[in-house]
Amino acid sequence: NKKASTTPAAPRKRTSSKILAPASSSTRISYPKAFYCPLTKELFQDPVVASDGKSYERSAWEASPLNDQPVYPNRALQQVLGDRLPSTSMRAGLLKYQKSMRKSLARVASKSLLKTEEYKPLPDAYYCTITLELMHLPVIDPEGNTFEKSAIVQWIQEHGASPLTRTHLRVEDLYPNHALADLLREETLKSSSMIHPSIRRWKEAEENMEEGG
């Protein structure tokens, strides 16, 4: 009598709701939706922000019929991408920007009342260079710098120029930076044991703003 085959059946493939890195990657890693261009559906290489506040891949935007309006380089998103993605040429171009940001934001850590050594540091791009606090309503200027909206609006009204480059700047020139806002909100979805203390306080401030608004 022939023995029944003992070859196990091939396991069924599970589908994932997370966005994964391209199949060509050696390891399939899930990344936030904000890391992907809505036009190409691929990871950003050179993200720019349009007047609607959304980020797009520069080359895709320039090839689209909507490219009759100015776009701003999304330096904050580039920095977060450089921190999270495998090393690319983009990271090399961001080193100088990150170094200057880290120097000015070093004071933020000293203001914290909770110990955060056990938590991975949040990206510098999440902090406004005027308030040195996590941003609630991030907006971006034509040079690609992102600020807390209320802080940069007040600065422009008092000085009429960028606080970083002294270039002439108007409130009307600012665009929302939805990608950065989405990344900040994603941090609040982490479990209570994983959420960063600064994000926990940020989340509480958001809730208080909604209750008071």
Rosetta blueprint (number, residue, H / E / L):
1 N L
2 K L
3 K L
4 A L
5 S L
6 T L
7 T L
8 P L
9 A L
10 A L
11 P L
12 R L
13 K L
14 R L
15 T L
16 S L
17 S L
18 K L
19 I L
20 L E
21 A L
22 P L
23 A L
24 S L
25 S L
26 S L
27 T L
28 R L
29 I L
30 S E
31 Y L
32 P L
33 K H
34 A H
35 F H
36 Y E
37 C L
38 P L
39 L L
40 T L
41 K L
42 E L
43 L E
44 F L
45 Q L
46 D L
47 P E
48 V E
49 V E
50 A L
51 S L
52 D L
53 G L
54 K L
55 S E
56 Y E
57 E E
58 R H
59 S H
60 A H
61 W H
62 E H
63 A H
64 S L
65 P L
66 L L
67 N L
68 D L
69 Q L
70 P L
71 V L
72 Y E
73 P E
74 N L
75 R H
76 A H
77 L H
78 Q H
79 Q H
80 V H
81 L H
82 G H
83 D H
84 R H
85 L L
86 P L
87 S L
88 T L
89 S H
90 M H
91 R H
92 A H
93 G H
94 L H
95 L H
96 K H
97 Y H
98 Q H
99 K H
100 S H
101 M H
102 R H
103 K H
104 S H
105 L H
106 A H
107 R H
108 V H
109 A H
110 S H
111 K H
112 S L
113 L L
114 L L
115 K L
116 T L
117 E L
118 E L
119 Y L
120 K L
121 P L
122 L L
123 P L
124 D H
125 A H
126 Y H
127 Y E
128 C L
129 T L
130 I L
131 T L
132 L L
133 E L
134 L E
135 M L
136 H L
137 L L
138 P E
139 V E
140 I E
141 D L
142 P L
143 E L
144 G L
145 N L
146 T E
147 F E
148 E E
149 K H
150 S H
151 A H
152 I H
153 V H
154 Q H
155 W H
156 I H
157 Q H
158 E H
159 H H
160 G L
161 A E
162 S L
163 P L
164 L L
165 T L
166 R L
167 T L
168 H E
169 L L
170 R L
171 V H
172 E H
173 D H
174 L L
175 Y E
176 P E
177 N L
178 H H
179 A H
180 L H
181 A H
182 D H
183 L H
184 L H
185 R H
186 E H
187 E H
188 T L
189 L L
190 K L
191 S L
192 S L
193 S L
194 M L
195 I L
196 H L
197 P H
198 S H
199 I H
200 R H
201 R H
202 W H
203 K H
204 E H
205 A H
206 E H
207 E H
208 N H
209 M H
210 E H
211 E H
212 G H
213 G L
